[in-house]
């Protein structure tokens, strides 16, 4: 019989995989932060490229999380869009070894889902049956 911990063991990352995951996560977070900043300031990629003195292709790389930015470039992006860069190191999330077991009984549906605009299940089932 396989335990929950045993089932998850094949998904545990090695130290090298953890490092790569951490690097990729940071690049994705930077890409999302820059995209949010562009949206918040109603700035186009072209405008940002001009303000930071890089090519549009470079901005595209940044937004695609395909780029390992320097702190200087990150600071220049922030400055160009009227923001200040803040860097923070946080404790890592808990790993699966310390995870609590699933509750024996599920609680009620959380409030945000109670008034969802989704179709009733019967209508969705009828659509798939057709």
N, C-alpha and C positions, 0 to 999 in steps of 0.2 A: 504494500500500500504506500502510495506516495503522499507525503505530507505537503502542506501549503509551502513550507520553507523549502522542501526538496524540489517542488515544482518550479520555484523561483530561482533556484541556484543556477540554472543554465542562462539566466538573464543577468547575472551579476557581472559587471564589467571589470576587466583587469585594470591595473593602475595606469597603463598606457591608454586604454580606452577611456578611462575617467578623465585623463588630461585632454584628450582630443574632444571629448564631449564638453568639457568646461570651456575650451577655446571656441568651439562652434556655437555654444550657447551665448557667449559674450558677443560674438560677431552678429548673431541673430538679434540680440537685445539692442545693440547699437543700430542695426538696420531699422528695427521697429521704432526706436526712439527718434531717429532722423526722419522717418516717414511721418510719424505723428507730429513732429515739429514742423515739417513742410505743410501738413494739413492745417495745423493750428495757426500758422502764420500766412496761409494762403500764398505760398511761395512755390514756384515751379522748379523742377530740376535744373532747367536752364538758368534761371535766376540765381539759384544757389551756386551753381558751378561758376558763374561770373563773379559772384561775391567772394567766393573762396579761392578763386584763381586756379581752378582745375577744370578738366574737361567734363562734358556731360556724361561721357562714358565712365569716368571715375565715379561720379555721383550714382550712376546706375549700378556699378559694382558694389558701392557701399549699401545701397538699398536692397540689393540682392543677397546680402550677407556673404559676398564672395571676396571680401576685402579685410585685410588685417590693418586697420587704421592706426596711425600714430596718434599719440595724445595731442600733438600740435594740430593735426588735421581736425580732430574732434573739437578742440578748443576753437579753431577757426570757424567751424560750422556753427557752433554755439554763438560765437560773437557775431557772425554774419546774420544770424536770425534773432539777435537781441536776447540771447540766453547765456547763462553761465553754466559750465560743465561741473557736475558734482560726481565724484567717484566714491563708492562705498563698498566695503567688503562685508559680506554677510555670512553668518554660519550656514553650513550646508543643510539642506532638508534632511529629515530623518530617513535612514535607509530601511529597507523592508524587514530587517531582522527585528526592529523595534515596533513594527506596525501592530496596531490593535486588531483583534479578530473581527470578522464581520458580525454585525448584530444578528441575533437569532430571529428577530422580527423587524421588518422594515417599518419605518415611521411613515406618517402621512406624507403626501406629496408636498414638497416645499411651496410656499406661497407664490413665487414667481411663475410657477407652472400651472397654477390653478386656473388662470384666466388666459391661457395661451390661445392664440388664434388658429391653432391646428385644427384640422378636420377631425370629427369624431372617428373613433376606430372603425365603426361599422362602415362609414363612407369610404375610408381608405381601403378596407378589406374588399368592398364591393368593386372598387376601381381596379384592384389587382386581379380580381377574379374574372373581370371582363376581358 
